[in-house]
Amino acid sequence: MARNIPSSSQDQPAVTERVEKFRSFTMAHPRLLNARDELLNAIEAAAPGSLILVLGPTGVGKTTLRRKVEESLTSKMMPLLEEDPGRIPVLSVEAITETSTGAITSIECWSRCGNRLSTRN
């Protein structure tokens, strides 16, 4: 079976679009779906002002889980967001490690959280 390989620069946008679609695709893995549902339930059951932490080793899907939960919460809150455009549906803080050991101190983590909250638009 012959493959269609782009032969000109006119074909490049189509290839770029396909690559971007592939990169943004998330497989609906049962564990991801279960984790998403559990996290959404925890958020709905949490007292106002609560912090919910998602922790785990590199590569297990924390960022993907966060994005899926943010999409779900934003979609669910859309009527409220349309009434109050200044409302913030979700606040996420991702602790990026910048040390040689890959460790981040709790002081640095909470400092970043505070900075993120104080610089919201």
Secondary structure, 3 states (H helix, E strand, C coil): CCCCCCCCHHHHHHHHHHHHHHHHCCCCCHHHHHHHHHHHHHHHHCCCCCCCCCCCCCCCCHHHHHHHHHHHHHHHCHHHHHHCCCCCCCCCCCCCCCCCCCCCCHHHHHHHHHHHHHCCC
